[in-house]
Amino acid sequence: MQRRSIAVAAAVVAATGAAVAFTLPSLAGTTPTGGSGATRANGTGGVSPDLLAAMKRDLGLDGDQAAARLKRAKWAGGVSATLAASTGDNFGGSWIASDGTTLKVAVTDADAAAAVKAAGAVPVLVKRSEAQLDAAKAKLDAKVRSATGLTGWYVDAPTNKLVVVAQPDAKTDAQTFARQAGVSAGWITVKVSNRQPKPLFDARGADPYFISVDGGTARCSIGFSVEGGFVTAGHCGASGTTTTGFNNEAQGVVKASVFPGNADMGFVEVNGDWTPRPVVNDFKGNELPVAGSTEAPVGAAVCRSGSTTGTFCGTILAKNQTVRYPEGAVTGLTRTDVCAEGGDSGGPWLSGDQAQGVTSGGSGDCTVGGETFFQPVNEILAENNLTLVTSGGAGAEQGGATAAPSGAAEAPPAGEAPADNACGDLPVQRSGALSKAGSAQAQPSGGAFRARAGQHVACLDAPEGADFDLVLQMLTNGRFTTVAQATGEGDKTLSVNLRSGTFRYVVVATSGTGDYSLGFNVR
């Protein structure tokens, strides 16, 4: 039997056939095709010419400027992740300035500022750490049911505050809401907007697949290809729902779905007739390559593809936004100034050839403009232990600090200088000593660090003859819980994919004493 290929396209979700009792947002956009599209990756700097054309139209950048900005964003994403780990509790967030090239990193400590500068970024001293702002945002999330007249809120790294988005007649309600949630007035800014975000779906679109819902049929589109299937928005099909391809052939089953709540994510496992492919359909007969999923920072250029409007580009404005949809609130979304319309829901987002996320919803349209939110793809991969199918080109590895672009300061490892040990290759280095069996130390430096979704890698160089265990813990509901560990005698290595959050390493002396060195990073 012929295997169908899965290419990333943009999404449409709409009820068809028998009536469906509720409005269903769409799946992420990839389209099963016969593979006839030409892969377009031979533009300036290896970036697709079609993507460069969209960036010129929407951002006013010529080919060289667009390619340079994308290269800079990829470098900045890796450096930001390393600095978040190395500066720990002092990290206050990062963003690319309005010039499109300057990486700014907020920190609460002068020593951390020196590490930022050494890494080739510009330090900004602030009062509040990202962890403190996230904790304050969590208080707002806990009171979401009382958020009358408010459409969402997010952490705004450049202002070092929370931004609460209110409808025109609800500005006072926003201040009252924050106060009742236990967040001080000095921590928030109220933004007034008459836009009402909604999941983006429509009866129009191309290359659909179908799911059965409550006796009816809904039409959706595919998201980024992963090994065994594809990822998509979670609002199109509960776990266990079967899917049918664009050609009415059996396709797969929804294995995981979250919406609303702490994500808008889904995963469909396909059968043997379908082959996931590492490309995005640009709806012009071409396929854009997907080489990895290095997360771009706030301020970076980003483009999305959608079956209704095609390809549009803009800027990442904020992360970790809570959005109140009619179906319920969703946390952890990324906010952009890119337009989208009904039928674009679930479609893929790219920064160059790096996958960023799948469309969740938004407001406005591509005639007057608007804002759109996407679900970060690395969160979907980490939560479901999935592997993105990539083209194998440059940037196929996820995350990590990459070489600085031409003209930028070379980025040496942030934090303490690497020790002369077996784990010295990892960019974040810490050391300590345990003086008796049963004792333990938390790292970095007794604190914790914020990390985006991705692969945590660590190496512990333990004293000869001692048994030191390495434990990775994540802050969950106000307490640290173990999410991975390496035990036994000798040096330890650890590698695990996890969602974004606050983490710490704990080195435990099971037996023996002495000095140790710890290297770690998030990729």
C-alpha positions as CSV (number, residue, x, y, z in Angstrom):
1,M,0.0,0.0,0.0
2,Q,1.3,3.5,-0.9
3,R,2.5,5.5,2.1
4,R,1.2,9.0,2.3
5,S,3.6,11.8,3.3
6,I,2.8,14.4,5.9
7,A,4.0,17.9,5.2
8,V,3.5,20.8,7.5
9,A,0.7,23.1,6.4
10,A,-1.6,25.5,8.1
11,A,-4.8,24.6,9.9
12,V,-8.5,24.6,9.4
13,V,-11.0,23.3,11.7
14,A,-14.7,23.3,10.9
15,A,-17.7,21.2,11.5
16,T,-18.9,19.2,8.5
17,G,-21.4,16.5,8.0
18,A,-23.7,15.9,11.0
19,A,-24.1,18.9,13.3
20,V,-21.6,19.3,16.1
21,A,-22.9,20.6,19.4
22,F,-19.9,23.0,20.0
23,T,-17.4,25.1,18.2
24,L,-14.1,23.2,17.7
25,P,-10.9,25.0,17.2
26,S,-8.4,23.7,14.6
27,L,-5.5,21.4,14.5
28,A,-2.0,22.5,13.6
29,G,-1.3,22.9,10.0
30,T,0.4,20.3,8.0
31,T,-1.0,18.8,4.9
32,P,-0.7,15.3,3.6
33,T,0.7,15.7,0.1
34,G,2.3,13.5,-2.5
35,G,5.6,15.2,-1.9
36,S,5.4,17.2,-5.2
37,G,6.3,20.5,-3.6
38,A,9.8,21.8,-4.0
39,T,11.7,22.3,-0.8
40,R,12.8,26.0,-0.7
41,A,15.9,26.6,1.4
42,N,18.3,28.1,-1.0
43,G,17.6,31.8,-0.3
44,T,19.9,34.3,1.4
45,G,21.7,32.6,4.3
46,G,20.0,29.3,3.4
47,V,16.5,30.8,4.3
48,S,13.6,30.0,2.0
49,P,13.0,32.8,-0.6
50,D,9.3,32.7,0.2
51,L,9.9,33.3,3.9
52,L,12.3,36.2,3.0
53,A,9.6,37.7,0.8
54,A,7.0,37.5,3.6
55,M,9.5,39.2,6.0
56,K,10.2,42.0,3.5
57,R,6.4,42.6,3.1
58,D,5.6,42.5,6.8
59,L,8.8,43.8,8.4
60,G,10.4,45.9,5.7
61,L,13.6,43.9,5.7
62,D,15.6,43.1,2.6
63,G,17.0,39.5,2.1
64,D,20.3,40.1,3.9
65,Q,18.7,42.0,6.8
66,A,16.1,39.2,7.3
67,A,18.7,36.4,7.1
68,A,20.9,38.3,9.6
69,R,18.0,38.8,12.0
70,L,17.1,35.1,11.9
71,K,20.7,34.1,12.5
72,R,20.9,36.5,15.4
73,A,17.7,35.2,16.9
74,K,18.9,31.6,16.8
75,W,22.2,32.7,18.6
76,A,20.2,34.7,21.1
77,G,17.9,31.8,21.9
78,G,20.8,29.6,22.8
79,V,22.7,32.2,24.8
80,S,19.5,33.2,26.7
81,A,18.9,29.6,27.7
82,T,22.5,29.2,29.0
83,L,22.3,32.5,30.9
84,A,19.0,31.5,32.5
85,A,20.7,28.4,33.9
86,S,23.9,30.1,34.9
87,T,22.4,33.2,36.6
88,G,19.8,31.1,38.5
89,D,17.5,33.1,40.8
90,N,18.9,36.3,39.4
91,F,17.6,35.8,35.9
92,G,14.9,38.3,34.9
93,G,14.1,37.4,31.3
94,S,15.6,38.2,27.9
95,W,14.5,39.9,24.7
96,I,15.9,41.3,21.4
97,A,15.7,45.1,21.3
98,S,13.8,47.0,18.7
99,D,16.9,47.2,16.5
100,G,16.4,43.5,15.9
101,T,20.0,42.6,16.9
102,T,20.8,43.6,20.5
103,L,20.1,40.8,23.0
104,K,19.2,42.2,26.4
105,V,19.1,40.1,29.5
106,A,17.5,41.3,32.8
107,V,19.2,40.3,36.0
108,T,18.9,41.3,39.7
109,D,22.5,41.1,40.6
110,A,25.7,42.9,39.5
111,D,27.8,39.7,39.3
112,A,25.1,38.2,37.1
113,A,25.3,41.3,34.9
114,A,29.0,40.6,34.4
115,A,28.2,37.1,33.2
116,V,25.6,38.5,30.7
117,K,28.1,41.0,29.3
118,A,30.8,38.3,29.0
119,A,28.3,36.2,26.9
120,G,27.9,39.0,24.3
121,A,24.6,40.4,25.6
122,V,23.6,43.6,27.2
123,P,22.7,43.3,30.9
124,V,19.7,45.2,32.4
125,L,19.5,45.4,36.2
126,V,15.9,45.0,37.5
127,K,14.1,44.6,40.8
128,R,12.2,41.4,40.1
129,S,13.5,38.0,38.8
130,E,11.6,36.0,36.2
131,A,10.8,33.4,38.9
132,Q,9.2,36.1,41.0
133,L,7.1,37.5,38.1
134,D,6.0,34.0,37.2
135,A,5.0,33.3,40.8
136,A,2.9,36.5,40.7
137,K,1.3,35.5,37.4
138,A,0.4,32.1,38.9
139,K,-1.6,34.0,41.5
140,L,-3.6,35.7,38.7
141,D,-4.0,32.3,37.0
142,A,-5.5,30.9,40.2
143,K,-8.2,33.6,40.2
144,V,-9.1,33.3,36.5
145,R,-12.8,32.7,37.2
146,S,-13.1,36.2,38.7
147,A,-11.3,38.0,35.8
148,T,-14.4,39.9,34.6
149,G,-13.7,42.0,31.5
150,L,-10.1,40.8,31.2
151,T,-8.8,38.9,28.2
152,G,-5.5,37.8,29.5
153,W,-2.2,38.6,31.2
154,Y,1.5,37.9,30.7
155,V,5.0,38.5,32.0
156,D,6.6,41.5,30.2
157,A,10.4,41.1,30.6
158,P,11.4,44.6,29.2
159,T,9.3,46.4,31.8
160,N,9.9,43.9,34.5
161,K,6.2,43.8,35.3
162,L,3.0,41.8,34.6
163,V,0.7,43.2,31.9
164,V,-3.0,42.7,32.4
165,V,-5.1,43.2,29.2
166,A,-8.5,44.7,29.9
167,Q,-11.5,45.7,27.8
168,P,-12.1,49.4,27.6
169,D,-14.6,49.5,30.5
170,A,-12.7,47.2,32.7
171,K,-9.5,49.0,33.6
172,T,-10.6,49.4,37.3
173,D,-11.6,45.7,37.3
174,A,-8.0,44.8,36.3
175,Q,-6.6,46.6,39.3
176,T,-9.1,45.1,41.6
177,F,-8.5,41.6,40.2
178,A,-4.7,41.9,40.8
179,R,-5.2,43.2,44.3
180,Q,-7.6,40.4,45.2
181,A,-5.1,37.9,43.8
182,G,-2.4,39.2,46.1
183,V,-0.4,41.1,43.5
184,S,0.8,44.6,44.4
185,A,-0.2,47.5,42.2
186,G,3.4,48.3,41.5
187,W,3.9,44.9,39.8
188,I,1.3,45.4,37.1
189,T,0.5,47.5,34.1
190,V,-3.0,47.6,32.6
191,K,-3.3,47.5,28.8
192,V,-6.7,48.5,27.4
193,S,-7.8,46.6,24.3
194,N,-11.2,46.0,22.7
195,R,-10.0,42.8,21.0
196,Q,-11.4,39.5,22.2
197,P,-9.1,36.5,21.5
198,K,-10.8,33.4,20.1
199,P,-9.6,30.1,18.7
200,L,-9.2,30.5,14.9
201,F,-11.3,28.1,12.9
202,D,-13.4,28.2,9.8
203,A,-15.2,26.0,7.2
204,R,-12.6,26.9,4.6
205,G,-9.1,25.6,4.0
206,A,-7.1,23.0,2.1
207,D,-5.7,19.5,2.7
208,P,-8.0,18.6,5.6
209,Y,-8.2,15.5,7.7
210,F,-11.3,14.6,9.7
211,I,-12.2,13.5,13.2
212,S,-15.5,12.3,14.6
213,V,-16.9,14.4,17.4
214,D,-20.2,13.7,19.3
215,G,-21.8,12.0,16.3
216,G,-20.6,14.6,13.8
217,T,-17.4,15.2,11.8
218,A,-14.9,18.0,12.3
219,R,-12.3,19.0,9.7
220,C,-8.8,19.8,10.9
221,S,-5.2,20.3,9.6
222,I,-1.9,18.7,10.6
223,G,0.9,20.4,12.6
224,F,4.7,19.7,12.7
225,S,5.7,16.2,11.9
226,V,7.2,14.1,14.7
227,E,8.4,10.5,14.8
228,G,5.2,8.4,14.6
229,G,2.8,11.3,13.7
230,F,2.3,15.0,14.2
231,V,1.7,17.6,16.8
232,T,-1.1,20.1,16.7
233,A,-3.4,22.3,18.7
234,G,-5.2,20.5,21.5
235,H,-8.6,21.9,20.8
236,C,-9.4,19.5,17.9
237,G,-10.1,16.1,19.3
238,A,-9.9,14.4,22.7
239,S,-7.6,11.5,23.4
240,G,-8.8,8.4,21.6
241,T,-10.4,10.2,18.7
242,T,-9.7,8.6,15.3
243,T,-8.6,10.7,12.3
244,T,-9.2,10.2,8.6
245,G,-6.9,11.7,6.0
246,F,-7.7,14.3,3.3
247,N,-8.3,11.3,0.9
248,N,-10.8,9.7,3.3
249,E,-8.3,7.0,4.2
250,A,-7.8,5.9,7.8
251,Q,-4.9,8.0,9.2
252,G,-4.4,7.7,13.0
253,V,-5.6,8.4,16.5
254,V,-5.3,11.3,18.9
255,K,-3.0,10.0,21.6
256,A,-2.8,13.2,23.7
257,S,-4.8,16.4,23.9
258,V,-4.9,19.4,26.3
259,F,-7.3,22.3,25.9
260,P,-8.2,24.5,27.8
261,G,-5.9,24.6,30.8
262,N,-2.1,24.7,31.0
263,A,-1.7,24.2,27.2
264,D,-3.3,24.0,23.8
265,M,-1.5,20.9,22.5
266,G,-2.2,17.6,20.8
267,F,-0.4,14.6,19.3
268,V,-1.8,12.3,16.6
269,E,-0.2,9.0,16.1
270,V,-0.5,7.9,12.4
271,N,-0.7,4.5,10.9
272,G,1.8,2.9,8.6
273,D,0.3,4.4,5.5
274,W,1.5,7.9,6.4
275,T,5.0,9.2,6.5
276,P,5.8,12.3,8.6
277,R,8.0,14.8,6.6
278,P,10.1,17.7,7.9
279,V,8.6,20.5,5.8
280,V,6.0,23.3,6.0
281,N,3.5,23.8,3.1
282,D,3.7,27.5,2.0
283,F,0.5,27.2,-0.2
284,K,2.5,28.3,-3.2
285,G,3.6,24.9,-4.3
286,N,6.7,24.9,-2.2
287,E,7.8,23.2,1.1
288,L,9.8,25.1,3.8
289,P,12.3,22.9,5.6
290,V,12.2,22.3,9.4
291,A,15.7,21.8,10.8
292,G,15.1,22.0,14.6
293,S,13.2,23.9,17.3
294,T,15.6,26.4,18.9
295,E,13.3,28.8,20.7
296,A,13.5,32.4,19.6
297,P,13.5,35.1,22.3
298,V,11.0,38.0,22.7
299,G,11.7,40.6,20.0
300,A,12.7,38.0,17.4
301,A,11.1,37.9,14.0
302,V,8.7,35.0,13.4
303,C,6.5,33.8,10.6
304,R,3.5,31.5,10.4
305,S,1.7,29.6,7.6
306,G,-2.1,29.3,7.4
307,S,-4.5,27.8,4.9
308,T,-6.7,30.9,4.8
309,T,-4.2,33.7,4.6
310,G,-0.9,32.0,3.6
311,T,2.4,33.2,5.2
312,F,2.6,36.3,7.4
313,C,5.5,37.5,9.6
314,G,5.9,39.7,12.6
315,T,7.5,39.9,16.1
316,I,7.3,37.8,19.3
317,L,5.9,40.2,21.9
318,A,5.7,38.2,25.1
319,K,5.8,34.7,26.5
320,N,3.9,32.8,29.2
321,Q,0.7,34.6,28.4
322,T,-2.7,33.5,29.8
323,V,-5.4,33.9,27.3
324,R,-9.1,33.7,28.2
325,Y,-11.0,32.0,25.3
326,P,-14.8,31.4,25.4
327,E,-14.0,27.8,26.0
328,G,-11.8,28.6,29.0
329,A,-8.4,30.0,29.8
330,V,-5.1,28.7,28.4
331,T,-1.8,29.4,30.0
332,G,1.8,29.4,28.7
333,L,1.1,30.8,25.2
334,T,3.3,33.1,23.2
335,R,1.9,36.5,22.0
336,T,2.8,38.0,18.6
337,D,1.7,40.9,16.4
338,V,1.2,38.6,13.4
339,C,-2.2,38.5,11.9
340,A,-4.3,35.4,11.3
341,E,-7.9,34.6,10.4
342,G,-10.4,31.8,10.7
343,G,-8.9,28.6,9.2
344,D,-5.3,29.5,10.2
345,S,-5.7,27.9,13.6
346,G,-3.2,25.2,14.4
347,G,-0.8,26.3,11.7
348,P,3.0,26.1,12.1
349,W,5.3,29.0,13.2
350,L,8.9,29.3,12.1
351,S,11.9,31.4,12.9
352,G,14.0,30.7,9.9
353,D,14.1,26.9,9.7
354,Q,13.4,26.5,13.5
355,A,10.0,25.3,14.6
356,Q,8.4,27.6,17.2
357,G,4.8,26.5,17.8
358,V,1.3,25.9,16.5
359,T,-1.4,28.6,16.2
360,S,-3.8,28.6,19.2
361,G,-6.0,31.7,18.6
362,G,-6.1,35.5,18.4
363,S,-8.1,38.6,17.3
364,G,-8.3,40.9,14.3
365,D,-7.6,39.9,10.7
366,C,-5.0,40.3,8.0
367,T,-6.8,43.4,6.5
368,V,-6.7,45.6,9.6
369,G,-4.1,43.6,11.5
370,G,-4.3,41.8,14.8
371,E,-2.5,39.7,17.3
372,T,-2.1,35.9,17.5
373,F,-1.0,33.4,20.1
374,F,0.8,30.2,19.6
375,Q,1.5,27.1,21.7
376,P,5.3,26.6,22.0
377,V,6.2,23.4,20.1
378,N,9.0,22.4,22.6
379,E,6.4,22.2,25.3
380,I,4.5,19.7,23.3
381,L,7.6,17.6,22.5
382,A,8.7,17.6,26.1
383,E,5.3,16.8,27.6
384,N,4.7,13.9,25.3
385,N,8.3,12.7,24.9
386,L,8.2,13.3,21.1
387,T,11.0,13.8,18.6
388,L,10.6,16.4,15.9
389,V,11.2,15.2,12.4
390,T,13.9,17.5,10.9
391,S,15.5,18.0,7.6
392,G,19.0,17.3,9.0
393,G,20.3,20.7,7.8
394,A,22.0,23.4,9.9
395,G,20.4,23.9,13.3
396,A,18.9,20.4,13.5
397,E,19.9,20.2,17.2
398,Q,17.6,21.8,19.6
399,G,18.6,24.8,21.8
400,G,22.0,25.3,23.3
401,A,24.3,28.2,22.9
402,T,25.5,28.5,19.3
403,A,28.3,30.5,17.7
404,A,27.7,34.2,17.7
405,P,26.8,35.7,14.3
406,S,29.4,37.6,12.3
407,G,30.0,41.0,13.9
408,A,28.7,39.9,17.3
409,A,30.9,39.3,20.4
410,E,31.9,35.7,20.7
411,A,29.9,34.1,23.5
412,P,32.1,32.3,26.0
413,P,30.4,30.1,28.6
414,A,28.4,32.1,31.1
415,G,28.9,31.7,34.8
416,E,32.0,30.3,36.5
417,A,35.0,29.3,34.5
418,P,34.9,25.6,33.5
419,A,36.8,23.5,35.9
420,D,39.5,21.0,34.9
421,N,37.2,18.0,35.0
422,A,35.5,15.4,32.9
423,C,32.3,17.6,32.8
424,G,34.0,20.8,31.8
425,D,32.6,20.9,28.2
426,L,29.1,22.0,29.5
427,P,28.8,25.8,29.6
428,V,27.4,26.2,33.1
429,Q,29.9,25.1,35.8
430,R,29.4,24.8,39.5
431,S,31.5,23.1,42.2
432,G,31.2,22.2,45.9
433,A,32.2,19.8,48.6
434,L,30.3,17.3,50.8
435,S,31.9,16.5,54.1
436,K,29.9,13.6,55.3
437,A,27.7,10.8,54.0
438,G,24.0,11.7,53.8
439,S,24.7,15.4,53.2
440,A,23.5,17.3,50.1
441,Q,23.9,20.6,48.3
442,A,21.6,22.4,45.9
443,Q,23.0,24.0,42.7
444,P,23.4,26.5,41.3
445,S,24.8,28.1,44.4
446,G,22.1,26.9,46.7
447,G,19.3,28.3,44.5
448,A,17.4,27.4,41.4
449,F,17.2,28.4,37.7
450,R,14.5,29.1,35.1
451,A,14.5,27.0,31.9
452,R,12.5,26.9,28.8
453,A,11.1,23.6,27.5
454,G,13.9,21.4,26.2
455,Q,16.6,18.9,26.9
456,H,18.4,19.2,30.3
457,V,21.9,17.7,30.2
458,A,24.2,17.5,33.2
459,C,27.4,15.8,34.3
460,L,28.7,15.2,37.8
461,D,32.5,14.7,38.4
462,A,32.6,13.0,41.8
463,P,35.5,12.2,44.1
464,E,37.4,9.0,43.5
465,G,35.9,6.2,45.6
466,A,32.8,8.2,46.6
467,D,29.2,7.6,45.6
468,F,27.6,10.9,44.9
469,D,24.1,10.9,43.3
470,L,22.8,13.7,40.9
471,V,19.2,14.7,41.3
472,L,17.2,17.1,39.1
473,Q,14.2,18.7,40.7
474,M,11.3,20.9,39.4
475,L,9.3,23.4,41.4
476,T,5.7,22.1,41.3
477,N,2.8,23.6,43.4
478,G,5.3,25.4,45.7
479,R,7.7,22.5,46.3
480,F,10.6,20.9,44.6
481,T,9.9,17.3,43.3
482,T,12.4,15.0,41.6
483,V,12.0,14.6,37.9
484,A,15.2,12.8,37.0
485,Q,18.2,11.3,38.8
486,A,21.5,9.5,38.2
487,T,22.7,7.1,40.9
488,G,25.5,4.6,41.5
489,E,29.2,4.8,41.8
490,G,31.5,7.0,39.7
491,D,30.8,10.1,37.6
492,K,27.2,10.7,36.6
493,T,25.5,11.9,33.4
494,L,21.8,12.9,33.1
495,S,19.7,13.8,30.0
496,V,15.9,14.4,30.1
497,N,13.4,16.4,28.1
498,L,11.1,18.6,30.2
499,R,8.6,21.4,30.0
500,S,9.5,25.0,31.0
501,G,9.7,25.7,34.7
502,T,12.0,26.4,37.7
503,F,14.6,23.7,38.4
504,R,17.6,22.9,40.7
505,Y,20.2,20.2,40.9
506,V,20.9,18.4,44.2
507,V,24.2,16.6,44.7
508,V,23.8,13.9,47.4
509,A,26.6,12.0,49.2
510,T,25.4,8.4,49.5
511,S,28.8,7.4,50.7
512,G,32.3,9.0,50.8
513,T,33.2,12.7,50.9
514,G,35.1,15.2,48.9
515,D,35.0,17.9,46.2
516,Y,32.8,17.6,43.1
517,S,32.2,19.6,39.9
518,L,28.9,19.9,38.1
519,G,28.3,21.0,34.5
520,F,24.9,21.5,33.0
521,N,22.9,23.2,30.3
522,V,19.4,23.3,28.7
523,R,19.3,22.6,24.9
